[in-house]
Amino acid sequence: MSVGIIIHVTVGKESRTEFFNEEHIRIGSDESSELQIHTKRLNEMGLWLQLELEDGVYRVINYKKSLGLKLNNVPLRRFVSVEDGDVISIDSASISFSFFSLTSESSLITTNREPHIAPFIEEAAVEAASTEKRDDAKAFLREFSRELLREISWTTKLIFLVIFVGVASGIFYLGYGFYLETKRNRELAELQNKRIAELQKQISSTNEHITELDKKNKTVIDIVSLAPNLRNNYGNGVCLIVGVYDLVDRKSGKMLRYPDPNEFKPDPYEEQPMEEGIYEMPETKGLTTAGNGTPVEYDFIGTGFHVGNGFIVTNRHVLQPWTEDDLVKQLMQESKGRARIKKLAVYFPNFTRSFSMKVRKVSYQEDLAVGSINASDVLSEIPVLPLEEEQNESFAVGKTVVTIGFPNGPDRLLATLDEKEAKNINRRFGSSRQALINYLAQTKKIAPLTTQGLITDLDKKRVVHDAKTAEGGSGAPLFGQSGKVIGVNFGVFTENNASNMAVPIKFAIELLNQAGWSNQESTPKDLNGSTQTASTRKPNDNSSNND
């Protein structure tokens, strides 16, 4: 049977425990309540809740519905009994009431051990009821702990102590082991990171070496394949220049001839003076415009190359060979004559016909000349040689150069043929070099020679190299390591293979611009397949040390 009830009140963070043994317990905010709650959380005044002791059980006989009271989180009802551990709460104001009942000892049920819980609670409740303003929750817990320790035997305490020491030791051992393992793993990770860093450094160094080797290999491959690639891409843009010029009187423009030998034949019936059995020919006259003598004519051969729009670059002495022939200059001086080009044509590889060429511009400062052809029907089939318009690393001593041209003219072309075939061709056309070249063109046997060398010296107006060439290679393009034309061959010294010379291409570009050349249609390709032209020229048999 209940002899009282303990109520533990919580308002927000504040709490308090009280003991009551009255039959009627009123809880509210007015002064008539046995348990008064003073809070601003609720504006509700008066009686909140009323309990009544009936048959040893406290029941709710009245409550204020507007407060939304809940018993164990279930809406509160009238006449419900309040049992040990029940909680009545006002959620909106964070207020709760926990109930603990006290009962009297039973006369019918006894036990051989001393009571340890209920008496403690009863004593705590009595002490709480007689003491003003103290922290009942703390006192309750403190007394509960003391009573619990008092009731536990020393054996149990010792067992718990051993268990605690064992658990603590185990935790310490595991923690220390974990610490050692973590430290070992950290040192191992640092060692691995150090090794990884060293490997990465070695890999980086190896990659740099590989990259450098790749560059060197690529350079070597480019150098080795430079000449074949250039020949394949631009060889068909190099042309053989063939021309004929004669001498004419400077005033009248009439053709100059050698004296007619018939005019100087002695009269067979006239006695001729003899000295020691030797016949003396009468003194001959110089060149003349009269009579039936042989015209003074010379043919010449050289190389040129196509730079787009039908423009051909070559040397001045290729298109004006008489300027380099001392014998011809002497004849012109003695006869007061001048040279006149009668025929000027170019032959491209893979074309069976020639193309007539017109002289557009001649440079007297540099050995350069520009001509043009009218071949609009096949101009797109003739490669355009790319020109190195800006001086770069290709212009340096030791850099690789390639030249493509027609050194030694038709003699070299015949030398590439079968010996028997060459002799037959010579027999048929040996007396006419023009007919011989026409035959070689019709049979597609005109092909330029490609040679490779190094730059041995250079200055602003000369590029000296050792790419093999010969007379007839003047006007040939000199390709740099970049795959573009860097110069125009103009001289070869047969006694010194390292002293072949070329005019830097910038001077040719200046002359081309003066001649009206436009580079807009020139789209250079790379060495793996581009379209540009190259040309070379061969001087006539009367030329001097110039190609």
VOLO-281109 format. One line per 4 residues: number of its first residue (from 1); their letters; for each residue x, y, z of C-alpha. Coordinates in nm, 2 decimals. Each point is the difference from the previous one (the first is absolute). Example, Ala and Ser with C-alpha at 12.3 -4.5 7.8 and 13.67 -1.06 7.14 Angstrom:
BEGIN
1	AS	1.23:-0.45:0.78 | 0.14:0.34:-0.07
//
This chain:
BEGIN
1	MSVG	0.00:0.00:0.00 | 0.13:0.34:-0.09 | 0.10:0.22:0.29 | 0.11:0.30:-0.21
5	IIIH	0.13:0.10:-0.34 | 0.32:0.16:-0.12 | -0.03:0.26:-0.29 | 0.31:0.10:-0.19
9	VTVG	-0.08:0.33:-0.18 | 0.20:0.13:-0.31 | -0.05:0.35:-0.14 | 0.24:0.06:-0.28
13	KESR	0.35:-0.05:0.14 | -0.11:0.03:0.36 | -0.13:-0.30:0.20 | -0.11:-0.09:0.35
17	TEFF	-0.13:-0.31:0.19 | -0.28:0.02:0.27 | -0.18:-0.26:0.22 | -0.37:0.01:0.07
21	NEEH	-0.23:-0.22:0.22 | -0.32:0.21:-0.02 | -0.32:-0.15:-0.14 | -0.05:0.29:-0.23
25	IRIG	0.30:0.15:-0.19 | -0.06:0.31:-0.21 | 0.25:0.12:-0.26 | -0.02:0.34:-0.16
29	SDES	0.12:0.36:0.00 | -0.23:0.14:0.28 | 0.08:0.01:0.37 | -0.27:-0.25:0.09
33	SELQ	0.20:-0.28:-0.18 | 0.21:-0.24:0.21 | 0.26:0.00:-0.28 | 0.04:0.34:-0.16
37	IHTK	0.17:0.07:-0.34 | 0.12:0.35:-0.07 | 0.10:0.04:-0.36 | -0.05:0.24:-0.29
41	RLNE	-0.02:-0.29:-0.24 | -0.37:-0.02:0.06 | -0.26:0.27:0.04 | -0.25:-0.24:0.15
45	MGLW	-0.08:0.08:0.36 | -0.18:-0.20:0.27 | -0.03:-0.37:0.04 | 0.18:-0.22:-0.27
49	LQLE	-0.04:-0.35:0.15 | -0.16:-0.16:0.30 | 0.08:-0.34:0.14 | -0.20:-0.20:0.27
53	LEDG	0.10:-0.30:0.20 | -0.26:-0.28:-0.03 | 0.05:-0.36:0.12 | 0.38:0.06:0.03
57	VYRV	0.03:0.14:-0.36 | 0.02:0.35:-0.12 | -0.24:0.09:-0.28 | -0.04:0.31:-0.22
61	INYK	-0.34:0.14:0.09 | 0.03:0.33:-0.18 | 0.23:0.18:-0.24 | 0.01:0.30:-0.23
65	KSLG	-0.06:-0.12:-0.36 | 0.14:0.32:-0.16 | 0.35:-0.09:0.12 | 0.02:-0.31:-0.23
69	LKLN	0.12:-0.23:0.29 | 0.13:-0.34:-0.10 | 0.06:-0.31:0.21 | 0.29:-0.19:-0.14
73	NVPL	-0.04:0.18:-0.33 | -0.37:-0.09:-0.01 | -0.27:0.26:0.05 | -0.10:0.01:0.36
77	RRFV	-0.35:-0.13:0.11 | -0.19:0.04:0.32 | 0.00:-0.27:0.27 | 0.31:-0.16:-0.14
81	SVED	0.23:-0.13:0.27 | 0.36:0.12:0.04 | 0.24:-0.28:0.04 | 0.36:-0.02:0.10
85	GDVI	0.22:0.16:-0.28 | -0.29:0.17:-0.19 | 0.08:0.34:-0.15 | -0.26:0.28:-0.06
89	SIDS	0.14:0.27:-0.24 | -0.09:0.33:-0.15 | 0.20:-0.01:-0.33 | -0.06:0.36:-0.10
93	ASIS	0.16:0.13:0.32 | 0.27:-0.27:0.06 | -0.16:-0.09:0.33 | -0.02:-0.36:0.13
97	FSFF	-0.11:-0.18:0.32 | 0.15:-0.34:0.08 | -0.18:-0.21:0.27 | 0.15:-0.26:0.24
101	SLTS	-0.23:-0.17:0.25 | 0.08:-0.10:0.36 | -0.17:-0.31:0.15 | -0.02:-0.14:0.36
105	ESSL	0.16:-0.33:0.09 | -0.22:-0.30:-0.06 | -0.10:-0.22:0.31 | -0.06:-0.30:-0.22
109	ITTN	0.32:0.01:-0.21 | 0.34:0.02:0.16 | 0.36:-0.06:-0.10 | 0.32:-0.11:0.17
113	REPH	0.21:0.29:-0.13 | -0.01:0.35:0.09 | -0.19:0.23:-0.24 | 0.24:0.22:-0.20
117	IAPF	-0.19:0.19:-0.26 | -0.34:0.09:0.13 | 0.12:0.10:0.34 | 0.26:0.22:-0.16
121	IEEA	-0.25:0.17:-0.21 | -0.23:0.05:0.30 | 0.28:0.14:0.21 | 0.10:0.23:-0.29
125	AVEA	-0.36:0.11:-0.04 | -0.04:0.07:0.37 | 0.33:0.19:0.00 | -0.11:0.19:-0.31
129	ASTE	-0.34:0.09:0.16 | 0.17:0.13:0.32 | 0.28:0.20:-0.18 | -0.06:0.33:-0.17
133	KRDD	0.16:0.11:-0.33 | 0.26:-0.26:-0.08 | 0.09:-0.20:-0.31 | -0.21:-0.31:0.05
137	AKAF	0.11:-0.17:-0.32 | 0.37:0.02:0.10 | -0.08:-0.12:0.36 | -0.20:-0.28:-0.14
141	LREF	0.27:-0.11:-0.23 | 0.26:0.04:0.27 | -0.19:-0.21:0.25 | -0.09:-0.26:-0.26
145	SREL	0.37:-0.04:-0.09 | 0.10:-0.03:0.37 | -0.27:-0.26:0.06 | 0.10:-0.20:-0.31
149	LREI	0.36:-0.01:0.11 | -0.10:-0.09:0.35 | -0.21:-0.30:-0.13 | 0.28:-0.14:-0.23
153	SWTT	0.23:-0.25:0.16 | 0.38:0.03:0.01 | 0.03:-0.31:-0.22 | -0.21:0.16:-0.26
157	KLIF	0.19:0.33:0.03 | 0.33:-0.19:-0.03 | -0.13:-0.18:-0.31 | -0.12:0.32:-0.15
161	LVIF	0.34:0.16:0.08 | 0.19:-0.29:-0.16 | -0.23:0.02:-0.30 | 0.05:0.38:-0.02
165	VGVA	0.38:-0.03:0.03 | 0.00:-0.28:-0.26 | -0.22:0.20:-0.24 | 0.21:0.32:0.06
169	SGIF	0.32:-0.20:-0.05 | -0.14:-0.16:-0.31 | -0.10:0.34:-0.13 | 0.34:0.14:0.08
173	YLGY	0.17:-0.29:-0.17 | -0.21:0.03:-0.31 | 0.05:0.38:0.00 | 0.37:-0.04:0.04
177	GFYL	0.01:-0.27:-0.27 | -0.21:0.22:-0.23 | 0.24:0.29:0.07 | 0.31:-0.21:-0.09
181	ETKR	-0.17:-0.14:-0.31 | -0.11:0.35:-0.10 | 0.36:0.13:0.05 | 0.14:-0.30:-0.19
185	NREL	-0.25:0.06:-0.29 | 0.08:0.37:0.00 | 0.38:-0.07:-0.02 | -0.06:-0.26:-0.27
189	AELQ	-0.22:0.25:-0.19 | 0.26:0.27:0.03 | 0.27:-0.24:-0.13 | -0.23:-0.11:-0.29
193	NKRI	-0.08:0.37:-0.08 | 0.38:0.07:0.00 | 0.06:-0.29:-0.23 | -0.29:0.10:-0.22
197	AELQ	0.14:0.35:-0.02 | 0.34:-0.14:-0.10 | -0.16:-0.22:-0.26 | -0.21:0.29:-0.13
201	KQIS	0.32:0.21:-0.03 | 0.17:-0.29:-0.18 | -0.30:-0.04:-0.22 | -0.01:0.37:-0.07
205	STNE	0.37:0.00:-0.08 | -0.04:-0.31:-0.22 | -0.30:0.16:-0.18 | 0.22:0.31:-0.07
209	HITE	0.27:-0.22:-0.14 | -0.25:-0.19:-0.21 | -0.15:0.33:-0.12 | 0.35:0.13:-0.08
213	LDKK	0.08:-0.33:-0.18 | -0.34:0.03:-0.19 | 0.09:0.35:-0.11 | 0.35:-0.11:-0.11
217	NKTV	-0.15:-0.31:-0.17 | -0.26:0.22:-0.17 | 0.27:0.24:-0.11 | 0.21:-0.28:-0.14
221	IDIV	-0.30:-0.16:-0.17 | -0.09:0.34:-0.14 | 0.35:0.06:-0.13 | 0.02:-0.35:-0.15
225	SLAP	-0.34:0.03:-0.16 | 0.04:0.36:-0.09 | 0.14:-0.05:-0.35 | -0.24:-0.28:-0.11
229	NLRN	-0.30:0.19:0.13 | 0.10:0.32:-0.17 | 0.06:-0.18:-0.33 | -0.33:-0.17:0.03
233	NYGN	-0.20:0.31:0.09 | 0.18:0.27:-0.20 | 0.22:-0.17:-0.27 | -0.27:0.04:-0.26
237	GVCL	0.00:0.38:0.05 | 0.37:0.02:-0.10 | 0.04:0.08:-0.37 | 0.28:-0.04:-0.26
241	IVGV	0.05:0.34:-0.18 | 0.11:-0.03:-0.36 | 0.06:0.30:-0.22 | 0.17:0.13:-0.32
245	YDLV	0.15:0.35:-0.05 | 0.17:0.16:-0.30 | 0.20:0.31:-0.06 | -0.14:0.30:-0.20
249	DRKS	0.14:0.33:-0.11 | -0.07:0.26:0.27 | -0.12:0.26:-0.25 | -0.18:-0.19:-0.28
253	GKML	-0.11:-0.30:0.20 | 0.11:-0.23:-0.28 | 0.13:-0.34:0.09 | 0.38:-0.03:0.03
257	RYPD	0.17:-0.29:-0.19 | 0.33:-0.15:-0.02 | 0.18:0.08:-0.33 | -0.09:-0.23:-0.29
261	PNEF	0.30:-0.24:-0.05 | -0.07:-0.01:-0.37 | 0.10:0.36:-0.03 | 0.35:-0.08:0.11
265	KPDP	0.06:-0.31:-0.22 | 0.31:0.06:-0.21 | -0.02:0.00:-0.38 | 0.13:-0.33:-0.11
269	YEEQ	0.15:0.16:-0.31 | 0.17:0.27:0.20 | 0.34:-0.07:0.14 | 0.01:0.04:0.37
273	PMEE	0.31:0.10:0.19 | 0.16:-0.29:0.19 | 0.25:0.01:0.29 | 0.17:-0.33:0.07
277	GIYE	-0.29:-0.19:-0.15 | -0.27:0.17:0.22 | -0.31:0.14:-0.16 | -0.10:0.34:0.15
281	MPET	-0.37:0.08:0.02 | -0.10:0.36:-0.07 | -0.09:0.21:0.31 | -0.37:-0.06:0.09
285	KGLT	-0.24:0.28:0.10 | -0.20:0.02:0.32 | -0.38:-0.07:0.05 | -0.22:0.15:-0.27
289	TAGN	-0.36:0.05:-0.07 | 0.05:-0.08:-0.37 | 0.07:-0.32:-0.19 | -0.11:-0.36:0.06
293	GTPV	0.22:-0.07:0.30 | -0.12:-0.20:0.30 | -0.21:0.21:0.24 | 0.17:0.06:0.34
297	EYDF	-0.23:-0.21:0.23 | 0.04:-0.16:0.34 | -0.22:-0.22:0.19 | -0.01:-0.01:0.38
301	IGTG	-0.14:-0.21:0.28 | -0.08:0.07:0.36 | -0.24:-0.06:0.29 | -0.30:0.18:0.14
305	FHVG	-0.28:-0.06:0.24 | -0.37:0.08:0.02 | -0.11:0.23:0.28 | -0.37:0.03:-0.09
309	NGFI	-0.22:0.18:-0.26 | 0.24:-0.11:-0.28 | 0.30:0.19:0.14 | 0.34:-0.16:-0.04
313	VTNR	0.31:0.09:0.20 | 0.35:-0.05:-0.13 | 0.33:0.18:-0.05 | 0.07:0.30:-0.21
317	HVLQ	0.29:-0.17:-0.17 | -0.24:-0.29:-0.10 | -0.22:0.23:-0.19 | 0.29:0.23:-0.12
321	PWTE	0.28:-0.25:-0.04 | 0.20:0.23:-0.23 | 0.08:0.22:0.31 | 0.22:-0.29:0.13
325	DDLV	0.16:-0.10:-0.32 | 0.33:0.19:-0.07 | 0.02:-0.12:-0.37 | -0.36:0.12:-0.08
329	KQLM	0.07:0.33:0.18 | 0.31:0.04:-0.22 | -0.19:-0.08:-0.32 | -0.28:0.25:0.09
333	QESK	0.26:0.27:0.08 | 0.19:-0.05:-0.33 | -0.31:-0.02:-0.21 | -0.20:0.26:0.19
337	GRAR	-0.27:-0.25:0.05 | -0.24:-0.10:0.27 | -0.16:-0.32:0.11 | -0.36:-0.09:-0.07
341	IKKL	-0.20:-0.30:0.14 | -0.15:-0.19:-0.29 | -0.16:-0.28:0.21 | -0.06:-0.05:0.37
345	AVYF	-0.20:-0.31:0.13 | -0.03:-0.20:0.32 | -0.05:-0.38:0.05 | -0.17:-0.14:0.31
349	PNFT	0.03:-0.36:0.10 | -0.30:-0.22:-0.11 | -0.09:0.25:-0.27 | 0.06:-0.11:-0.36
353	RSFS	0.00:0.36:-0.14 | 0.19:0.31:0.08 | -0.14:0.34:0.11 | 0.11:0.33:-0.14
357	MKVR	0.14:0.23:0.26 | 0.02:0.38:0.00 | 0.26:0.20:0.19 | -0.18:0.22:0.26
361	KVSY	0.27:0.15:0.22 | 0.38:-0.01:0.03 | 0.21:0.11:0.30 | 0.34:0.15:-0.07
365	QEDL	0.10:0.02:0.36 | -0.06:-0.37:0.07 | 0.02:-0.29:-0.25 | -0.38:-0.05:-0.02
369	AVGS	-0.27:0.01:-0.26 | -0.37:-0.05:-0.02 | -0.19:-0.15:-0.29 | -0.36:-0.11:-0.06
373	INAS	-0.17:-0.27:-0.20 | -0.35:-0.01:-0.14 | -0.12:-0.34:0.09 | -0.34:0.06:0.15
377	DVLS	-0.14:-0.33:-0.12 | 0.26:-0.20:0.21 | 0.12:0.26:0.25 | -0.19:-0.17:0.29
381	EIPV	0.20:-0.32:-0.07 | 0.34:0.17:0.04 | 0.10:0.01:0.37 | 0.07:0.33:0.16
385	LPLE	0.32:0.02:0.21 | -0.04:0.15:0.35 | 0.23:0.30:0.06 | 0.16:0.07:0.35
389	EEQN	-0.11:0.36:0.02 | 0.15:0.06:0.35 | 0.36:-0.09:0.10 | -0.01:-0.27:0.27
393	ESFA	0.21:-0.28:0.14 | 0.02:-0.16:-0.35 | 0.26:0.27:-0.08 | 0.28:-0.13:0.22
397	VGKT	0.34:-0.16:-0.06 | -0.03:-0.37:0.03 | -0.37:-0.02:-0.10 | -0.11:-0.25:-0.26
401	VVTI	-0.08:0.13:-0.35 | -0.13:-0.17:-0.31 | 0.02:0.11:-0.36 | -0.20:-0.12:-0.30
405	GFPN	0.11:0.08:-0.35 | 0.14:-0.10:-0.34 | 0.38:0.01:0.03 | 0.17:-0.10:-0.33
409	GPDR	-0.32:0.03:-0.19 | -0.09:-0.28:-0.24 | 0.34:-0.17:0.05 | -0.11:-0.10:0.36
413	LLAT	-0.34:-0.10:-0.12 | 0.15:-0.23:-0.26 | 0.24:-0.14:0.26 | -0.29:-0.13:0.20
417	LDEK	-0.13:-0.21:-0.29 | 0.11:-0.34:-0.12 | 0.34:0.03:-0.18 | -0.14:-0.15:-0.32
421	EAKN	-0.31:0.23:0.00 | 0.22:0.31:0.07 | 0.23:-0.08:-0.30 | -0.30:-0.04:-0.23
425	INRR	-0.15:0.33:0.12 | 0.34:0.17:-0.05 | 0.03:-0.14:-0.35 | -0.35:0.13:-0.09
429	FGSS	0.02:0.35:0.16 | 0.36:0.06:0.09 | 0.03:0.28:-0.25 | -0.30:0.19:0.14
433	RQAL	-0.03:0.05:0.37 | -0.34:0.16:-0.05 | -0.13:-0.32:-0.17 | 0.16:-0.21:0.26
437	INYL	-0.18:0.18:0.29 | -0.33:-0.01:-0.19 | 0.04:-0.38:-0.03 | 0.08:-0.04:0.37
441	AQTK	-0.30:0.21:0.09 | -0.23:-0.21:-0.22 | 0.12:-0.32:0.16 | -0.03:0.15:0.35
445	KIAP	0.37:-0.04:0.07 | 0.05:0.35:0.13 | 0.06:-0.03:0.37 | 0.19:0.23:0.24
449	LTTQ	0.29:-0.10:0.22 | -0.04:0.02:0.38 | 0.31:0.05:0.22 | 0.04:0.07:0.37
453	GLIT	0.27:0.18:0.20 | 0.07:0.25:0.27 | 0.03:0.37:0.02 | 0.38:0.07:0.04
457	DLDK	-0.01:0.38:0.01 | -0.24:0.29:-0.05 | -0.04:0.38:0.00 | -0.27:0.24:-0.09
461	KRVV	0.03:-0.06:-0.37 | 0.14:-0.35:-0.03 | -0.08:-0.35:0.13 | 0.30:-0.24:-0.05
465	HDAK	-0.07:-0.37:0.01 | 0.14:-0.34:-0.11 | -0.31:-0.15:-0.16 | 0.16:-0.14:-0.32
469	TAEG	-0.10:0.17:-0.32 | 0.17:0.09:-0.33 | -0.03:0.24:-0.30 | -0.37:0.00:-0.09
473	GSGA	-0.11:0.00:0.36 | -0.02:0.38:0.01 | -0.35:0.13:0.08 | -0.07:-0.32:0.21
477	PLFG	-0.19:0.05:0.33 | 0.19:-0.05:0.32 | -0.23:-0.15:0.26 | 0.07:0.05:0.37
481	QSGK	-0.07:-0.24:0.28 | -0.34:0.15:0.04 | -0.10:-0.14:-0.34 | -0.03:0.35:-0.16
485	VIGV	0.23:0.17:-0.26 | 0.26:0.21:0.17 | 0.22:0.08:-0.30 | 0.06:-0.01:-0.38
489	NFGV	0.32:-0.18:-0.12 | 0.21:0.22:-0.22 | 0.36:-0.12:0.01 | 0.20:-0.32:0.03
493	FTEN	0.38:-0.04:0.04 | 0.10:-0.33:-0.14 | 0.33:0.00:0.20 | -0.18:0.05:0.33
497	NASN	-0.31:-0.21:0.07 | -0.07:0.20:0.32 | -0.03:0.33:-0.18 | -0.32:-0.01:-0.19
501	MAVP	-0.19:0.33:0.04 | -0.36:0.11:0.00 | -0.17:0.34:0.02 | -0.23:0.03:0.31
505	IKFA	-0.36:-0.04:-0.10 | -0.10:0.34:0.15 | 0.16:0.17:-0.31 | -0.20:-0.22:-0.23
509	IELL	-0.32:0.09:0.19 | 0.08:0.37:-0.05 | 0.05:-0.05:-0.37 | -0.32:-0.21:-0.03
513	NQAG	-0.20:0.28:0.17 | 0.14:0.25:-0.25 | -0.11:-0.23:-0.28 | -0.36:-0.01:0.13
517	WSNQ	0.01:-0.34:0.16 | -0.27:-0.09:0.26 | 0.05:-0.27:0.25 | -0.38:-0.04:0.08
521	ESTP	-0.04:-0.31:-0.21 | 0.31:-0.15:0.15 | -0.09:-0.24:0.27 | 0.31:-0.18:0.12
525	KDLN	-0.05:-0.35:0.14 | 0.22:-0.18:0.25 | 0.26:-0.26:-0.08 | -0.25:-0.28:0.02
529	GSTQ	-0.19:0.12:-0.30 | -0.02:0.36:-0.12 | -0.01:0.18:-0.33 | 0.27:0.25:-0.09
533	TAST	0.25:0.03:-0.28 | 0.37:-0.01:-0.04 | 0.21:0.08:-0.30 | 0.36:0.01:-0.11
537	RKPN	0.20:0.10:-0.30 | 0.30:-0.11:-0.19 | 0.22:0.26:-0.18 | 0.11:-0.05:-0.36
541	DNSS	0.32:-0.16:-0.10 | 0.17:0.33:-0.03 | -0.08:0.11:0.36 | 0.26:0.05:0.26
545	NND	0.01:-0.10:0.36 | -0.36:0.08:0.05 | -0.25:-0.29:0.00
//
